[in-house]
Amino acid sequence: MNEEHFNKELRAFLKKVGITSQREIEKAVWARLDSGDLPSGPLNARMTLQIDKLNLELVVDGTIGLE
């Protein structure tokens, strides 16, 4: 395995995940703001990473503040 290539590919994938996730969260927040239906307080978030060939499933929980 070429470690340099693997790290490059991994970083590219994580960048895509981060950018796509941020856009979708922002769109959902703005849509709820526009409809006047955004709940108060922070947003509890959960992200699941699954890689079948590695039998890997990772769940990351977090909070997104809205202040």
Buried (B, 14 or more C-beta within 10 A) or exposed (E): EEEEEEEEEEEEEEEEEEEEEEEEEEEEBEEEEEEEEBEEEEBEEEEEEEEEEEEEEEEEEEEEEEE
